[in-house]
Amino acid sequence: MGLKWTDVQDITLALCEDRPGTDPRYLNFVDLQAWVLALPDFDDQPGHGGEKVLEAIQAAWIAEVE
């Protein structure tokens, strides 16, 4: 079963592994969405990743790297 937009914590961990050294505080949502969609285990509708979901992923990523 692939990652869905609601799997914020799992997406965050996958991004940490896929993009080490990235400072998520400076990401724009266009790039963040593209990176999530490019994750090998991601399997959800691209249009379901709205601003609130992207904000949650970014906040979780910031918390993970701090």
CHARMM internal coordinates of N, CA and C (Angstrom, degrees):
IC EDIT
DIST 1 N 1 CA 1.4605
DIST 1 CA 1 C 1.5246
ANGL 1 N 1 CA 1 C 109.25
DIST 1 C 2 N 1.3049
ANGL 1 CA 1 C 2 N 116.91
DIHE 1 N 1 CA 1 C 2 N 127.35
DIST 2 N 2 CA 1.4513
ANGL 1 C 2 N 2 CA 121.95
DIHE 1 CA 1 C 2 N 2 CA -175.98
DIST 2 CA 2 C 1.5175
ANGL 2 N 2 CA 2 C 113.27
DIHE 1 C 2 N 2 CA 2 C -82.01
DIST 2 C 3 N 1.3164
ANGL 2 CA 2 C 3 N 113.90
DIHE 2 N 2 CA 2 C 3 N 170.97
DIST 3 N 3 CA 1.4650
ANGL 2 C 3 N 3 CA 120.89
DIHE 2 CA 2 C 3 N 3 CA 178.30
DIST 3 CA 3 C 1.5220
ANGL 3 N 3 CA 3 C 110.24
DIHE 2 C 3 N 3 CA 3 C -71.97
DIST 3 C 4 N 1.3155
ANGL 3 CA 3 C 4 N 115.42
DIHE 3 N 3 CA 3 C 4 N 140.97
DIST 4 N 4 CA 1.4613
ANGL 3 C 4 N 4 CA 123.02
DIHE 3 CA 3 C 4 N 4 CA 175.18
DIST 4 CA 4 C 1.5234
ANGL 4 N 4 CA 4 C 108.36
DIHE 3 C 4 N 4 CA 4 C -115.43
DIST 4 C 5 N 1.3147
ANGL 4 CA 4 C 5 N 116.34
DIHE 4 N 4 CA 4 C 5 N 163.33
DIST 5 N 5 CA 1.4705
ANGL 4 C 5 N 5 CA 120.40
DIHE 4 CA 4 C 5 N 5 CA 179.86
DIST 5 CA 5 C 1.5231
ANGL 5 N 5 CA 5 C 111.80
DIHE 4 C 5 N 5 CA 5 C -56.72
DIST 5 C 6 N 1.3122
ANGL 5 CA 5 C 6 N 117.71
DIHE 5 N 5 CA 5 C 6 N -29.13
DIST 6 N 6 CA 1.4642
ANGL 5 C 6 N 6 CA 120.80
DIHE 5 CA 5 C 6 N 6 CA -178.44
DIST 6 CA 6 C 1.5315
ANGL 6 N 6 CA 6 C 112.52
DIHE 5 C 6 N 6 CA 6 C -76.01
DIST 6 C 7 N 1.3212
ANGL 6 CA 6 C 7 N 117.88
DIHE 6 N 6 CA 6 C 7 N -10.59
DIST 7 N 7 CA 1.4720
ANGL 6 C 7 N 7 CA 122.45
DIHE 6 CA 6 C 7 N 7 CA 179.41
DIST 7 CA 7 C 1.5251
ANGL 7 N 7 CA 7 C 110.34
DIHE 6 C 7 N 7 CA 7 C -86.84
DIST 7 C 8 N 1.3214
ANGL 7 CA 7 C 8 N 116.03
DIHE 7 N 7 CA 7 C 8 N 58.17
DIST 8 N 8 CA 1.4636
ANGL 7 C 8 N 8 CA 121.90
DIHE 7 CA 7 C 8 N 8 CA -172.45
DIST 8 CA 8 C 1.5299
ANGL 8 N 8 CA 8 C 111.62
DIHE 7 C 8 N 8 CA 8 C -56.63
DIST 8 C 9 N 1.3134
ANGL 8 CA 8 C 9 N 117.86
DIHE 8 N 8 CA 8 C 9 N -47.98
DIST 9 N 9 CA 1.4634
ANGL 8 C 9 N 9 CA 120.21
DIHE 8 CA 8 C 9 N 9 CA -176.87
DIST 9 CA 9 C 1.5235
ANGL 9 N 9 CA 9 C 111.48
DIHE 8 C 9 N 9 CA 9 C -65.40
DIST 9 C 10 N 1.3193
ANGL 9 CA 9 C 10 N 117.30
DIHE 9 N 9 CA 9 C 10 N -41.96
DIST 10 N 10 CA 1.4680
ANGL 9 C 10 N 10 CA 120.83
DIHE 9 CA 9 C 10 N 10 CA 179.25
DIST 10 CA 10 C 1.5319
ANGL 10 N 10 CA 10 C 111.09
DIHE 9 C 10 N 10 CA 10 C -66.57
DIST 10 C 11 N 1.3217
ANGL 10 CA 10 C 11 N 116.67
DIHE 10 N 10 CA 10 C 11 N -39.21
DIST 11 N 11 CA 1.4665
ANGL 10 C 11 N 11 CA 120.34
DIHE 10 CA 10 C 11 N 11 CA 176.26
DIST 11 CA 11 C 1.5219
ANGL 11 N 11 CA 11 C 109.70
DIHE 10 C 11 N 11 CA 11 C -62.93
DIST 11 C 12 N 1.3293
ANGL 11 CA 11 C 12 N 116.33
DIHE 11 N 11 CA 11 C 12 N -42.95
DIST 12 N 12 CA 1.4583
ANGL 11 C 12 N 12 CA 120.92
DIHE 11 CA 11 C 12 N 12 CA 179.22
DIST 12 CA 12 C 1.5211
ANGL 12 N 12 CA 12 C 111.40
DIHE 11 C 12 N 12 CA 12 C -58.49
DIST 12 C 13 N 1.3216
ANGL 12 CA 12 C 13 N 116.81
DIHE 12 N 12 CA 12 C 13 N -47.10
DIST 13 N 13 CA 1.4623
ANGL 12 C 13 N 13 CA 120.31
DIHE 12 CA 12 C 13 N 13 CA 179.83
DIST 13 CA 13 C 1.5314
ANGL 13 N 13 CA 13 C 111.04
DIHE 12 C 13 N 13 CA 13 C -64.04
DIST 13 C 14 N 1.3218
ANGL 13 CA 13 C 14 N 116.83
DIHE 13 N 13 CA 13 C 14 N -38.86
DIST 14 N 14 CA 1.4635
ANGL 13 C 14 N 14 CA 120.25
DIHE 13 CA 13 C 14 N 14 CA 178.28
DIST 14 CA 14 C 1.5303
ANGL 14 N 14 CA 14 C 110.87
DIHE 13 C 14 N 14 CA 14 C -64.79
DIST 14 C 15 N 1.3305
ANGL 14 CA 14 C 15 N 117.07
DIHE 14 N 14 CA 14 C 15 N -39.96
DIST 15 N 15 CA 1.4630
ANGL 14 C 15 N 15 CA 120.26
DIHE 14 CA 14 C 15 N 15 CA 178.15
DIST 15 CA 15 C 1.5285
ANGL 15 N 15 CA 15 C 111.42
DIHE 14 C 15 N 15 CA 15 C -66.96
DIST 15 C 16 N 1.3241
ANGL 15 CA 15 C 16 N 116.82
DIHE 15 N 15 CA 15 C 16 N -37.93
DIST 16 N 16 CA 1.4717
ANGL 15 C 16 N 16 CA 120.47
DIHE 15 CA 15 C 16 N 16 CA 177.22
DIST 16 CA 16 C 1.5284
ANGL 16 N 16 CA 16 C 110.55
DIHE 15 C 16 N 16 CA 16 C -59.50
DIST 16 C 17 N 1.3268
ANGL 16 CA 16 C 17 N 116.14
DIHE 16 N 16 CA 16 C 17 N -40.35
DIST 17 N 17 CA 1.4637
ANGL 16 C 17 N 17 CA 120.91
DIHE 16 CA 16 C 17 N 17 CA 179.67
DIST 17 CA 17 C 1.5341
ANGL 17 N 17 CA 17 C 111.29
DIHE 16 C 17 N 17 CA 17 C -74.89
DIST 17 C 18 N 1.3229
ANGL 17 CA 17 C 18 N 116.32
DIHE 17 N 17 CA 17 C 18 N -39.36
DIST 18 N 18 CA 1.4576
ANGL 17 C 18 N 18 CA 121.79
DIHE 17 CA 17 C 18 N 18 CA -175.29
DIST 18 CA 18 C 1.5287
ANGL 18 N 18 CA 18 C 112.42
DIHE 17 C 18 N 18 CA 18 C -76.35
DIST 18 C 19 N 1.3137
ANGL 18 CA 18 C 19 N 117.30
DIHE 18 N 18 CA 18 C 19 N -29.69
DIST 19 N 19 CA 1.4639
ANGL 18 C 19 N 19 CA 121.98
DIHE 18 CA 18 C 19 N 19 CA -175.09
DIST 19 CA 19 C 1.5320
ANGL 19 N 19 CA 19 C 111.24
DIHE 18 C 19 N 19 CA 19 C -131.80
DIST 19 C 20 N 1.3478
ANGL 19 CA 19 C 20 N 117.27
DIHE 19 N 19 CA 19 C 20 N 60.82
DIST 20 N 20 CA 1.4658
ANGL 19 C 20 N 20 CA 119.29
DIHE 19 CA 19 C 20 N 20 CA -179.42
DIST 20 CA 20 C 1.5315
ANGL 20 N 20 CA 20 C 110.24
DIHE 19 C 20 N 20 CA 20 C -63.25
DIST 20 C 21 N 1.3097
ANGL 20 CA 20 C 21 N 114.79
DIHE 20 N 20 CA 20 C 21 N 145.74
DIST 21 N 21 CA 1.4599
ANGL 20 C 21 N 21 CA 119.76
DIHE 20 CA 20 C 21 N 21 CA 179.32
DIST 21 CA 21 C 1.5164
ANGL 21 N 21 CA 21 C 114.24
DIHE 20 C 21 N 21 CA 21 C 84.54
DIST 21 C 22 N 1.3184
ANGL 21 CA 21 C 22 N 117.54
DIHE 21 N 21 CA 21 C 22 N -4.37
DIST 22 N 22 CA 1.4642
ANGL 21 C 22 N 22 CA 120.76
DIHE 21 CA 21 C 22 N 22 CA 178.47
DIST 22 CA 22 C 1.5236
ANGL 22 N 22 CA 22 C 109.40
DIHE 21 C 22 N 22 CA 22 C -78.24
DIST 22 C 23 N 1.3179
ANGL 22 CA 22 C 23 N 116.40
DIHE 22 N 22 CA 22 C 23 N 134.80
DIST 23 N 23 CA 1.4593
ANGL 22 C 23 N 23 CA 121.00
DIHE 22 CA 22 C 23 N 23 CA 175.31
DIST 23 CA 23 C 1.5267
ANGL 23 N 23 CA 23 C 107.68
DIHE 22 C 23 N 23 CA 23 C -95.92
DIST 23 C 24 N 1.3331
ANGL 23 CA 23 C 24 N 117.33
DIHE 23 N 23 CA 23 C 24 N 103.89
DIST 24 N 24 CA 1.4638
ANGL 23 C 24 N 24 CA 120.14
DIHE 23 CA 23 C 24 N 24 CA -174.23
DIST 24 CA 24 C 1.5233
ANGL 24 N 24 CA 24 C 114.21
DIHE 23 C 24 N 24 CA 24 C -67.04
DIST 24 C 25 N 1.3237
ANGL 24 CA 24 C 25 N 118.54
DIHE 24 N 24 CA 24 C 25 N -12.01
DIST 25 N 25 CA 1.4684
ANGL 24 C 25 N 25 CA 120.08
DIHE 24 CA 24 C 25 N 25 CA 178.70
DIST 25 CA 25 C 1.5263
ANGL 25 N 25 CA 25 C 111.84
DIHE 24 C 25 N 25 CA 25 C -66.05
DIST 25 C 26 N 1.3306
ANGL 25 CA 25 C 26 N 116.37
DIHE 25 N 25 CA 25 C 26 N -22.74
DIST 26 N 26 CA 1.4643
ANGL 25 C 26 N 26 CA 119.92
DIHE 25 CA 25 C 26 N 26 CA -174.55
DIST 26 CA 26 C 1.5276
ANGL 26 N 26 CA 26 C 113.31
DIHE 25 C 26 N 26 CA 26 C -108.18
DIST 26 C 27 N 1.3217
ANGL 26 CA 26 C 27 N 117.41
DIHE 26 N 26 CA 26 C 27 N 15.78
DIST 27 N 27 CA 1.4583
ANGL 26 C 27 N 27 CA 121.34
DIHE 26 CA 26 C 27 N 27 CA 179.48
DIST 27 CA 27 C 1.5185
ANGL 27 N 27 CA 27 C 111.55
DIHE 26 C 27 N 27 CA 27 C -82.71
DIST 27 C 28 N 1.3147
ANGL 27 CA 27 C 28 N 115.39
DIHE 27 N 27 CA 27 C 28 N 142.76
DIST 28 N 28 CA 1.4631
ANGL 27 C 28 N 28 CA 117.61
DIHE 27 CA 27 C 28 N 28 CA 168.88
DIST 28 CA 28 C 1.5298
ANGL 28 N 28 CA 28 C 107.15
DIHE 27 C 28 N 28 CA 28 C -95.79
DIST 28 C 29 N 1.3114
ANGL 28 CA 28 C 29 N 116.07
DIHE 28 N 28 CA 28 C 29 N 159.04
DIST 29 N 29 CA 1.4575
ANGL 28 C 29 N 29 CA 120.21
DIHE 28 CA 28 C 29 N 29 CA -173.67
DIST 29 CA 29 C 1.5297
ANGL 29 N 29 CA 29 C 113.05
DIHE 28 C 29 N 29 CA 29 C -68.72
DIST 29 C 30 N 1.3135
ANGL 29 CA 29 C 30 N 117.31
DIHE 29 N 29 CA 29 C 30 N -25.79
DIST 30 N 30 CA 1.4659
ANGL 29 C 30 N 30 CA 120.02
DIHE 29 CA 29 C 30 N 30 CA 177.94
DIST 30 CA 30 C 1.5324
ANGL 30 N 30 CA 30 C 109.34
DIHE 29 C 30 N 30 CA 30 C -64.07
DIST 30 C 31 N 1.3367
ANGL 30 CA 30 C 31 N 116.25
DIHE 30 N 30 CA 30 C 31 N -47.70
DIST 31 N 31 CA 1.4653
ANGL 30 C 31 N 31 CA 120.29
DIHE 30 CA 30 C 31 N 31 CA 178.35
DIST 31 CA 31 C 1.5218
ANGL 31 N 31 CA 31 C 111.06
DIHE 30 C 31 N 31 CA 31 C -65.95
DIST 31 C 32 N 1.3268
ANGL 31 CA 31 C 32 N 116.86
DIHE 31 N 31 CA 31 C 32 N -44.83
DIST 32 N 32 CA 1.4579
ANGL 31 C 32 N 32 CA 120.44
DIHE 31 CA 31 C 32 N 32 CA -178.71
DIST 32 CA 32 C 1.5262
ANGL 32 N 32 CA 32 C 110.68
DIHE 31 C 32 N 32 CA 32 C -58.87
DIST 32 C 33 N 1.3153
ANGL 32 CA 32 C 33 N 116.91
DIHE 32 N 32 CA 32 C 33 N -45.53
DIST 33 N 33 CA 1.4628
ANGL 32 C 33 N 33 CA 119.97
DIHE 32 CA 32 C 33 N 33 CA 179.20
DIST 33 CA 33 C 1.5299
ANGL 33 N 33 CA 33 C 110.68
DIHE 32 C 33 N 33 CA 33 C -61.91
DIST 33 C 34 N 1.3173
ANGL 33 CA 33 C 34 N 117.36
DIHE 33 N 33 CA 33 C 34 N -42.87
DIST 34 N 34 CA 1.4689
ANGL 33 C 34 N 34 CA 120.80
DIHE 33 CA 33 C 34 N 34 CA 179.48
DIST 34 CA 34 C 1.5277
ANGL 34 N 34 CA 34 C 111.00
DIHE 33 C 34 N 34 CA 34 C -62.62
DIST 34 C 35 N 1.3230
ANGL 34 CA 34 C 35 N 117.04
DIHE 34 N 34 CA 34 C 35 N -40.06
DIST 35 N 35 CA 1.4661
ANGL 34 C 35 N 35 CA 121.13
DIHE 34 CA 34 C 35 N 35 CA -179.96
DIST 35 CA 35 C 1.5208
ANGL 35 N 35 CA 35 C 110.73
DIHE 34 C 35 N 35 CA 35 C -66.71
DIST 35 C 36 N 1.3327
ANGL 35 CA 35 C 36 N 117.03
DIHE 35 N 35 CA 35 C 36 N -40.19
DIST 36 N 36 CA 1.4678
ANGL 35 C 36 N 36 CA 119.95
DIHE 35 CA 35 C 36 N 36 CA 177.86
DIST 36 CA 36 C 1.5242
ANGL 36 N 36 CA 36 C 109.74
DIHE 35 C 36 N 36 CA 36 C -63.86
DIST 36 C 37 N 1.3214
ANGL 36 CA 36 C 37 N 116.64
DIHE 36 N 36 CA 36 C 37 N -46.89
DIST 37 N 37 CA 1.4629
ANGL 36 C 37 N 37 CA 120.67
DIHE 36 CA 36 C 37 N 37 CA -179.47
DIST 37 CA 37 C 1.5275
ANGL 37 N 37 CA 37 C 111.90
DIHE 36 C 37 N 37 CA 37 C -61.62
DIST 37 C 38 N 1.3329
ANGL 37 CA 37 C 38 N 117.25
DIHE 37 N 37 CA 37 C 38 N -27.80
DIST 38 N 38 CA 1.4690
ANGL 37 C 38 N 38 CA 121.75
DIHE 37 CA 37 C 38 N 38 CA -178.73
DIST 38 CA 38 C 1.5282
ANGL 38 N 38 CA 38 C 113.21
DIHE 37 C 38 N 38 CA 38 C -83.25
DIST 38 C 39 N 1.3362
ANGL 38 CA 38 C 39 N 117.52
DIHE 38 N 38 CA 38 C 39 N -9.68
DIST 39 N 39 CA 1.4657
ANGL 38 C 39 N 39 CA 119.09
DIHE 38 CA 38 C 39 N 39 CA 179.13
DIST 39 CA 39 C 1.5289
ANGL 39 N 39 CA 39 C 109.32
DIHE 38 C 39 N 39 CA 39 C -61.48
DIST 39 C 40 N 1.3392
ANGL 39 CA 39 C 40 N 117.37
DIHE 39 N 39 CA 39 C 40 N 135.30
DIST 40 N 40 CA 1.4666
ANGL 39 C 40 N 40 CA 119.80
DIHE 39 CA 39 C 40 N 40 CA -175.49
DIST 40 CA 40 C 1.5312
ANGL 40 N 40 CA 40 C 114.04
DIHE 39 C 40 N 40 CA 40 C -60.58
DIST 40 C 41 N 1.3238
ANGL 40 CA 40 C 41 N 118.00
DIHE 40 N 40 CA 40 C 41 N -31.45
DIST 41 N 41 CA 1.4668
ANGL 40 C 41 N 41 CA 121.13
DIHE 40 CA 40 C 41 N 41 CA -177.60
DIST 41 CA 41 C 1.5278
ANGL 41 N 41 CA 41 C 113.59
DIHE 40 C 41 N 41 CA 41 C -92.47
DIST 41 C 42 N 1.3345
ANGL 41 CA 41 C 42 N 116.93
DIHE 41 N 41 CA 41 C 42 N 0.49
DIST 42 N 42 CA 1.4590
ANGL 41 C 42 N 42 CA 118.93
DIHE 41 CA 41 C 42 N 42 CA -176.81
DIST 42 CA 42 C 1.5140
ANGL 42 N 42 CA 42 C 110.38
DIHE 41 C 42 N 42 CA 42 C -76.30
DIST 42 C 43 N 1.3319
ANGL 42 CA 42 C 43 N 115.64
DIHE 42 N 42 CA 42 C 43 N 131.22
DIST 43 N 43 CA 1.4650
ANGL 42 C 43 N 43 CA 120.93
DIHE 42 CA 42 C 43 N 43 CA -177.12
DIST 43 CA 43 C 1.5269
ANGL 43 N 43 CA 43 C 109.72
DIHE 42 C 43 N 43 CA 43 C -147.01
DIST 43 C 44 N 1.3187
ANGL 43 CA 43 C 44 N 115.97
DIHE 43 N 43 CA 43 C 44 N 75.28
DIST 44 N 44 CA 1.4631
ANGL 43 C 44 N 44 CA 120.74
DIHE 43 CA 43 C 44 N 44 CA 178.41
DIST 44 CA 44 C 1.5274
ANGL 44 N 44 CA 44 C 108.07
DIHE 43 C 44 N 44 CA 44 C -149.56
DIST 44 C 45 N 1.3016
ANGL 44 CA 44 C 45 N 115.89
DIHE 44 N 44 CA 44 C 45 N 171.02
DIST 45 N 45 CA 1.4616
ANGL 44 C 45 N 45 CA 121.51
DIHE 44 CA 44 C 45 N 45 CA -179.59
DIST 45 CA 45 C 1.5309
ANGL 45 N 45 CA 45 C 109.75
DIHE 44 C 45 N 45 CA 45 C -72.12
DIST 45 C 46 N 1.3282
ANGL 45 CA 45 C 46 N 118.30
DIHE 45 N 45 CA 45 C 46 N 128.09
DIST 46 N 46 CA 1.4679
ANGL 45 C 46 N 46 CA 120.62
DIHE 45 CA 45 C 46 N 46 CA -179.55
DIST 46 CA 46 C 1.5259
ANGL 46 N 46 CA 46 C 113.01
DIHE 45 C 46 N 46 CA 46 C -55.56
DIST 46 C 47 N 1.3210
ANGL 46 CA 46 C 47 N 117.13
DIHE 46 N 46 CA 46 C 47 N -37.42
DIST 47 N 47 CA 1.4583
ANGL 46 C 47 N 47 CA 121.02
DIHE 46 CA 46 C 47 N 47 CA -176.91
DIST 47 CA 47 C 1.5180
ANGL 47 N 47 CA 47 C 115.02
DIHE 46 C 47 N 47 CA 47 C -71.30
DIST 47 C 48 N 1.3187
ANGL 47 CA 47 C 48 N 117.77
DIHE 47 N 47 CA 47 C 48 N -11.30
DIST 48 N 48 CA 1.4649
ANGL 47 C 48 N 48 CA 120.57
DIHE 47 CA 47 C 48 N 48 CA -179.36
DIST 48 CA 48 C 1.5226
ANGL 48 N 48 CA 48 C 112.73
DIHE 47 C 48 N 48 CA 48 C -81.78
DIST 48 C 49 N 1.3151
ANGL 48 CA 48 C 49 N 117.32
DIHE 48 N 48 CA 48 C 49 N -8.61
DIST 49 N 49 CA 1.4682
ANGL 48 C 49 N 49 CA 121.05
DIHE 48 CA 48 C 49 N 49 CA -179.38
DIST 49 CA 49 C 1.5110
ANGL 49 N 49 CA 49 C 111.26
DIHE 48 C 49 N 49 CA 49 C -91.28
DIST 49 C 50 N 1.3047
ANGL 49 CA 49 C 50 N 115.39
DIHE 49 N 49 CA 49 C 50 N 74.54
DIST 50 N 50 CA 1.4586
ANGL 49 C 50 N 50 CA 120.14
DIHE 49 CA 49 C 50 N 50 CA -179.37
DIST 50 CA 50 C 1.5148
ANGL 50 N 50 CA 50 C 112.97
DIHE 49 C 50 N 50 CA 50 C -77.21
DIST 50 C 51 N 1.3226
ANGL 50 CA 50 C 51 N 114.80
DIHE 50 N 50 CA 50 C 51 N -176.39
DIST 51 N 51 CA 1.4635
ANGL 50 C 51 N 51 CA 121.43
DIHE 50 CA 50 C 51 N 51 CA -175.89
DIST 51 CA 51 C 1.5227
ANGL 51 N 51 CA 51 C 112.70
DIHE 50 C 51 N 51 CA 51 C -59.63
DIST 51 C 52 N 1.3161
ANGL 51 CA 51 C 52 N 118.18
DIHE 51 N 51 CA 51 C 52 N -40.42
DIST 52 N 52 CA 1.4757
ANGL 51 C 52 N 52 CA 120.85
DIHE 51 CA 51 C 52 N 52 CA -179.08
DIST 52 CA 52 C 1.5242
ANGL 52 N 52 CA 52 C 111.11
DIHE 51 C 52 N 52 CA 52 C -64.13
DIST 52 C 53 N 1.3190
ANGL 52 CA 52 C 53 N 117.24
DIHE 52 N 52 CA 52 C 53 N -40.93
DIST 53 N 53 CA 1.4688
ANGL 52 C 53 N 53 CA 121.06
DIHE 52 CA 52 C 53 N 53 CA 179.13
DIST 53 CA 53 C 1.5211
ANGL 53 N 53 CA 53 C 109.56
DIHE 52 C 53 N 53 CA 53 C -66.88
DIST 53 C 54 N 1.3258
ANGL 53 CA 53 C 54 N 116.85
DIHE 53 N 53 CA 53 C 54 N -44.28
DIST 54 N 54 CA 1.4584
ANGL 53 C 54 N 54 CA 120.34
DIHE 53 CA 53 C 54 N 54 CA 179.57
DIST 54 CA 54 C 1.5307
ANGL 54 N 54 CA 54 C 111.01
DIHE 53 C 54 N 54 CA 54 C -63.78
DIST 54 C 55 N 1.3293
ANGL 54 CA 54 C 55 N 117.38
DIHE 54 N 54 CA 54 C 55 N -38.35
DIST 55 N 55 CA 1.4680
ANGL 54 C 55 N 55 CA 120.81
DIHE 54 CA 54 C 55 N 55 CA 175.72
DIST 55 CA 55 C 1.5225
ANGL 55 N 55 CA 55 C 110.60
DIHE 54 C 55 N 55 CA 55 C -61.23
DIST 55 C 56 N 1.3271
ANGL 55 CA 55 C 56 N 117.03
DIHE 55 N 55 CA 55 C 56 N -42.06
DIST 56 N 56 CA 1.4630
ANGL 55 C 56 N 56 CA 121.34
DIHE 55 CA 55 C 56 N 56 CA -179.70
DIST 56 CA 56 C 1.5285
ANGL 56 N 56 CA 56 C 110.68
DIHE 55 C 56 N 56 CA 56 C -65.06
DIST 56 C 57 N 1.3348
ANGL 56 CA 56 C 57 N 117.06
DIHE 56 N 56 CA 56 C 57 N -41.67
DIST 57 N 57 CA 1.4646
ANGL 56 C 57 N 57 CA 120.64
DIHE 56 CA 56 C 57 N 57 CA 178.29
DIST 57 CA 57 C 1.5184
ANGL 57 N 57 CA 57 C 110.10
DIHE 56 C 57 N 57 CA 57 C -64.68
DIST 57 C 58 N 1.3221
ANGL 57 CA 57 C 58 N 116.90
DIHE 57 N 57 CA 57 C 58 N -44.70
DIST 58 N 58 CA 1.4650
ANGL 57 C 58 N 58 CA 120.15
DIHE 57 CA 57 C 58 N 58 CA -179.70
DIST 58 CA 58 C 1.5306
ANGL 58 N 58 CA 58 C 110.48
DIHE 57 C 58 N 58 CA 58 C -62.99
DIST 58 C 59 N 1.3222
ANGL 58 CA 58 C 59 N 117.93
DIHE 58 N 58 CA 58 C 59 N -44.29
DIST 59 N 59 CA 1.4672
ANGL 58 C 59 N 59 CA 120.97
DIHE 58 CA 58 C 59 N 59 CA 179.70
DIST 59 CA 59 C 1.5189
ANGL 59 N 59 CA 59 C 111.15
DIHE 58 C 59 N 59 CA 59 C -62.92
DIST 59 C 60 N 1.3226
ANGL 59 CA 59 C 60 N 117.40
DIHE 59 N 59 CA 59 C 60 N -41.34
DIST 60 N 60 CA 1.4637
ANGL 59 C 60 N 60 CA 120.67
DIHE 59 CA 59 C 60 N 60 CA 178.67
DIST 60 CA 60 C 1.5151
ANGL 60 N 60 CA 60 C 110.86
DIHE 59 C 60 N 60 CA 60 C -66.08
DIST 60 C 61 N 1.3153
ANGL 60 CA 60 C 61 N 117.19
DIHE 60 N 60 CA 60 C 61 N -37.72
DIST 61 N 61 CA 1.4760
ANGL 60 C 61 N 61 CA 121.77
DIHE 60 CA 60 C 61 N 61 CA 179.15
DIST 61 CA 61 C 1.5212
ANGL 61 N 61 CA 61 C 110.08
DIHE 60 C 61 N 61 CA 61 C -66.83
DIST 61 C 62 N 1.3276
ANGL 61 CA 61 C 62 N 116.98
DIHE 61 N 61 CA 61 C 62 N -42.92
DIST 62 N 62 CA 1.4641
ANGL 61 C 62 N 62 CA 120.77
DIHE 61 CA 61 C 62 N 62 CA 177.13
DIST 62 CA 62 C 1.5199
ANGL 62 N 62 CA 62 C 110.11
DIHE 61 C 62 N 62 CA 62 C -59.68
DIST 62 C 63 N 1.3322
ANGL 62 CA 62 C 63 N 116.65
DIHE 62 N 62 CA 62 C 63 N -45.26
DIST 63 N 63 CA 1.4731
ANGL 62 C 63 N 63 CA 120.46
DIHE 62 CA 62 C 63 N 63 CA 178.98
DIST 63 CA 63 C 1.5259
ANGL 63 N 63 CA 63 C 111.30
DIHE 62 C 63 N 63 CA 63 C -63.09
DIST 63 C 64 N 1.3072
ANGL 63 CA 63 C 64 N 117.03
DIHE 63 N 63 CA 63 C 64 N -36.25
DIST 64 N 64 CA 1.4791
ANGL 63 C 64 N 64 CA 121.71
DIHE 63 CA 63 C 64 N 64 CA -178.37
DIST 64 CA 64 C 1.5317
ANGL 64 N 64 CA 64 C 111.57
DIHE 63 C 64 N 64 CA 64 C -67.59
DIST 64 C 65 N 1.3213
ANGL 64 CA 64 C 65 N 117.70
DIHE 64 N 64 CA 64 C 65 N -38.67
DIST 65 N 65 CA 1.4721
ANGL 64 C 65 N 65 CA 119.75
DIHE 64 CA 64 C 65 N 65 CA -176.37
DIST 65 CA 65 C 1.5270
ANGL 65 N 65 CA 65 C 112.83
DIHE 64 C 65 N 65 CA 65 C -85.81
DIST 65 C 66 N 1.3113
ANGL 65 CA 65 C 66 N 117.62
DIHE 65 N 65 CA 65 C 66 N -12.31
DIST 66 N 66 CA 1.4787
ANGL 65 C 66 N 66 CA 119.74
DIHE 65 CA 65 C 66 N 66 CA 179.57
DIST 66 CA 66 C 1.5041
ANGL 66 N 66 CA 66 C 112.25
DIHE 65 C 66 N 66 CA 66 C -84.37
END
COOR INIT
IC SEED 1 N 1 CA 1 C
IC BUILD
